[in-house]
């Protein structure tokens, strides 16, 4: 499914769903059409149990440089309904799916681009990528979950420093802070991302989903409630075909072949 007018491509092949922001002339800045297409793609992913990995990337020189400044200028009253609402609904759906969500990052990763990257489960970045909170440079607060993700990744003090004193953070700095999981040379980014996606696509998808939900919900629960949630999740996993396959493989001293069921 392509949305050429919306500058977004969505495909799903070999259990890997791919969302590509494709407006390189604007550094993939989000406008209303792109936001709607993003939500449409996320709805398709959430409705498709065959998806075992989601990969989000950007075409051209950047992952994403934020929102469409021209729309901010010309139609500020449209920002909430036409930009923020569909992006938030889409990201919420991705947070709930079992499939791990990977961000492949290069060039500018700024504003909403940074927020989207932070919302993903894993991020792999080119060594030339530049990260920038950027929102306060426009006199705005943040969206796309940055105020939820950032403190969980780097702590409150560092989050406030990044937000209140925006500036470029290089890939090495982002890795050191925990904003990304891996940094590779730009020429190796595509291959490294595909290798990671393929590895996850061959894994126990339902267990991945349980782990995502446990970890994302952990800071909102007491230790006792988290233990209860872990018990319930483990019991649910133990009833899956992948669990039975893995146990049999371990006892049989062979590699497990997960089917995502």
C-alpha positions as CSV (number, residue, x, y, z in Angstrom):
1,X,0.0,0.0,0.0
2,X,1.5,3.3,-1.1
3,X,0.3,6.8,-0.4
4,X,2.3,8.8,-3.0
5,X,0.2,12.0,-2.3
6,X,0.8,11.5,1.4
7,X,4.5,10.9,1.0
8,X,4.4,7.6,2.9
9,X,5.0,4.0,1.8
10,X,3.7,0.9,3.6
11,X,4.5,-2.6,2.7
12,X,4.4,-6.0,4.4
13,X,6.5,-8.9,3.3
14,X,8.0,-11.9,5.0
15,X,6.3,-10.9,8.3
16,X,8.1,-7.5,8.3
17,X,5.8,-4.4,8.0
18,X,7.7,-1.4,6.7
19,X,6.6,2.3,7.1
20,X,8.7,4.7,5.1
21,X,8.3,8.4,5.4
22,X,8.9,9.5,1.8
23,X,9.0,13.3,1.4
24,X,12.7,13.9,1.1
25,X,12.4,17.4,-0.3
26,X,10.9,18.4,3.0
27,X,13.1,16.1,5.1
28,X,10.0,14.0,5.7
29,X,8.2,16.7,7.7
30,X,4.7,15.5,8.8
31,X,1.7,17.2,7.2
32,X,-1.9,16.2,7.5
33,X,-1.9,13.7,4.6
34,X,1.2,11.9,6.0
35,X,-0.3,11.8,9.5
36,X,-3.5,10.1,8.1
37,X,-1.4,7.7,6.0
38,X,0.7,6.8,9.1
39,X,-2.5,6.0,11.1
40,X,-3.9,4.0,8.2
41,X,-0.7,1.9,8.1
42,X,-0.7,1.4,11.9
43,X,-4.3,0.2,11.8
44,X,-3.4,-2.3,9.2
45,X,-0.5,-3.6,11.3
46,X,-2.6,-3.8,14.4
47,X,-5.2,-5.9,12.4
48,X,-2.7,-8.2,10.8
49,X,-1.5,-11.1,13.1
50,X,1.0,-12.2,10.5
51,X,3.2,-9.1,11.3
52,X,6.1,-10.0,13.4
53,X,8.3,-6.9,13.1
54,X,7.6,-3.3,12.2
55,X,10.4,-1.2,10.6
56,X,10.1,2.6,10.4
57,X,12.5,4.6,8.3
58,X,12.8,7.8,6.3
59,X,13.7,8.4,2.6
60,X,16.4,10.8,1.5
61,X,18.8,12.7,3.7
62,X,16.9,12.5,6.9
63,X,14.7,10.3,9.0
64,X,12.4,13.2,9.9
65,X,12.9,16.9,10.7
66,X,9.6,17.3,12.6
67,X,6.3,18.8,11.5
68,X,5.4,20.8,8.5
69,X,6.2,24.4,9.4
70,X,4.1,25.7,6.5
71,X,1.0,24.1,8.0
72,X,1.9,25.5,11.4
73,X,2.0,28.9,9.9
74,X,-1.1,28.6,7.6
75,X,-3.4,26.5,9.6
76,X,-2.4,26.5,13.3
77,X,-6.0,25.5,14.3
78,X,-5.6,22.2,12.4
79,X,-2.5,21.0,14.2
80,X,-4.3,19.0,16.9
81,X,-7.0,17.3,14.8
82,X,-5.0,16.8,11.6
83,X,-1.5,16.2,12.8
84,X,-1.3,15.2,16.5
85,X,-4.4,13.1,16.8
86,X,-3.7,10.6,14.0
87,X,0.0,10.4,14.9
88,X,-0.9,9.7,18.6
89,X,-3.5,7.1,17.7
90,X,-1.0,5.3,15.4
91,X,1.8,5.3,17.9
92,X,-0.5,4.0,20.6
93,X,-1.5,1.1,18.3
94,X,2.2,0.3,17.7
95,X,2.8,0.3,21.4
96,X,0.2,-2.4,21.8
97,X,1.1,-4.8,19.0
98,X,3.2,-7.9,19.8
99,X,5.6,-7.1,17.0
100,X,8.8,-5.2,18.0
101,X,9.0,-1.8,16.4
102,X,12.4,-0.7,15.0
103,X,13.4,2.8,14.0
104,X,16.2,3.1,11.4
105,X,17.6,6.5,11.8
106,X,19.9,8.7,9.7
107,X,20.4,12.4,9.0
108,X,18.1,14.7,11.0
109,X,16.1,13.1,13.7
110,X,14.4,16.2,15.1
111,X,11.1,17.3,16.7
112,X,8.4,14.7,16.0
113,X,11.1,12.6,14.3
114,X,12.9,12.2,17.6
115,X,9.6,11.6,19.4
116,X,8.7,8.8,17.0
117,X,12.1,7.2,17.3
118,X,11.9,7.3,21.1
119,X,8.5,5.6,21.0
120,X,9.9,2.7,19.1
121,X,11.0,-0.4,20.9
122,X,14.5,-0.5,19.4
123,X,16.5,2.1,17.4
124,X,19.5,1.7,15.2
125,X,21.2,4.8,14.0
126,X,23.8,5.8,11.4
127,X,27.0,7.3,12.9
128,X,26.2,10.6,11.0
129,X,22.7,11.0,12.5
130,X,21.9,14.2,14.4
131,X,19.2,14.3,17.1
132,X,17.5,17.4,18.3
133,X,14.4,17.9,20.5
134,X,13.7,21.2,18.6
135,X,10.2,21.8,19.9
136,X,11.1,24.8,22.1
137,X,12.8,26.4,19.1
138,X,9.3,26.8,17.7
139,X,7.9,28.0,21.0
140,X,6.0,24.7,21.5
141,X,5.9,21.8,23.9
142,X,6.2,18.2,22.6
143,X,4.0,15.6,21.0
144,X,4.2,11.9,19.9
145,X,5.0,10.7,23.4
146,X,8.4,12.4,24.0
147,X,7.4,13.5,27.5
148,X,6.6,9.9,28.3
149,X,9.5,8.2,26.5
150,X,12.4,10.6,27.3
151,X,12.3,10.5,31.1
152,X,12.1,6.7,31.0
153,X,15.2,6.5,28.9
154,X,17.5,9.2,30.3
155,X,15.9,10.4,33.6
156,X,14.2,13.6,34.5
157,X,17.1,16.0,34.8
158,X,18.7,14.9,31.5
159,X,15.3,15.0,29.8
160,X,14.7,18.6,30.9
161,X,18.1,19.6,29.7
162,X,17.4,18.0,26.3
163,X,14.0,19.7,26.1
164,X,14.8,23.1,27.5
165,X,18.2,23.6,25.9
166,X,17.7,21.9,22.5
167,X,20.7,21.4,20.3
168,X,22.2,18.8,18.1
169,X,23.2,15.5,19.8
170,X,25.5,13.3,17.6
171,X,25.0,9.6,17.3
172,X,27.7,8.7,19.8
173,X,26.1,11.0,22.3
174,X,22.7,9.5,21.7
175,X,24.0,6.0,22.2
176,X,25.7,7.1,25.4
177,X,22.5,8.6,26.8
178,X,20.4,5.5,25.8
179,X,18.4,7.3,23.1
180,X,19.4,4.6,20.6
181,X,20.4,0.9,21.0
182,X,23.1,0.7,18.2
183,X,25.2,3.0,16.0
184,X,26.6,1.8,12.7
185,X,28.3,3.5,9.7
186,X,25.8,5.1,7.4
187,X,26.8,2.7,4.6
188,X,25.9,-0.3,6.8
189,X,22.6,1.1,8.2
190,X,20.3,-0.6,5.7
191,X,21.9,-4.0,6.1
192,X,22.2,-3.8,9.9
193,X,18.5,-2.8,10.1
194,X,17.4,-5.7,7.9
195,X,19.5,-8.1,9.8
196,X,18.0,-7.0,13.1
197,X,14.5,-7.1,11.6
198,X,15.0,-10.6,10.3
199,X,16.3,-11.8,13.6
200,X,13.3,-10.5,15.5
201,X,10.9,-11.8,12.8
202,X,12.1,-15.3,13.4
203,X,11.5,-15.0,17.2
204,X,8.7,-15.7,19.6
205,X,6.4,-12.8,18.7
206,X,3.8,-13.3,21.4
207,X,6.5,-13.4,24.1
208,X,7.9,-10.2,22.6
209,X,4.5,-8.6,23.0
210,X,4.2,-9.7,26.6
211,X,7.6,-8.2,27.4
212,X,6.7,-4.9,25.7
213,X,3.6,-4.6,27.7
214,X,5.2,-5.6,31.0
215,X,8.1,-3.1,30.6
216,X,6.0,-0.2,29.3
217,X,3.5,-0.6,32.2
218,X,6.1,-1.3,34.9
219,X,6.5,2.3,36.1
220,X,2.8,2.6,36.6
221,X,2.6,-0.4,38.9
222,X,3.8,-1.3,42.4
223,X,6.3,-4.2,42.7
224,X,3.6,-6.5,43.9
225,X,1.3,-5.6,41.0
226,X,4.1,-6.0,38.5
227,X,4.8,-9.5,39.9
228,X,1.1,-10.4,39.3
229,X,1.4,-9.0,35.8
230,X,4.5,-11.1,35.1
231,X,2.8,-14.2,36.4
232,X,-0.2,-13.7,34.2
233,X,2.0,-13.0,31.2
234,X,4.2,-16.1,31.7
235,X,1.1,-18.3,32.1
236,X,-0.3,-16.9,28.8
237,X,3.1,-17.5,27.1
238,X,3.3,-21.1,28.4
239,X,0.1,-21.9,26.4
240,X,1.5,-20.8,23.1
241,X,2.9,-23.0,20.3
242,X,6.2,-21.1,20.5
243,X,6.7,-22.0,24.1
244,X,6.0,-25.7,23.5
245,X,8.4,-25.6,20.5
246,X,11.1,-23.9,22.5
247,X,10.9,-26.3,25.4
248,X,11.0,-29.3,23.0
249,X,13.9,-27.8,21.2
250,X,15.9,-27.2,24.4
251,X,15.2,-30.8,25.7
252,X,16.0,-32.2,22.2
253,X,19.2,-30.1,22.0
254,X,18.2,-28.4,18.7
255,X,17.4,-24.9,17.6
256,X,13.8,-23.7,18.1
257,X,11.8,-22.7,15.1
258,X,9.4,-20.1,16.2
259,X,6.1,-19.4,14.3
260,X,4.9,-16.4,16.1
261,X,2.0,-18.3,17.6
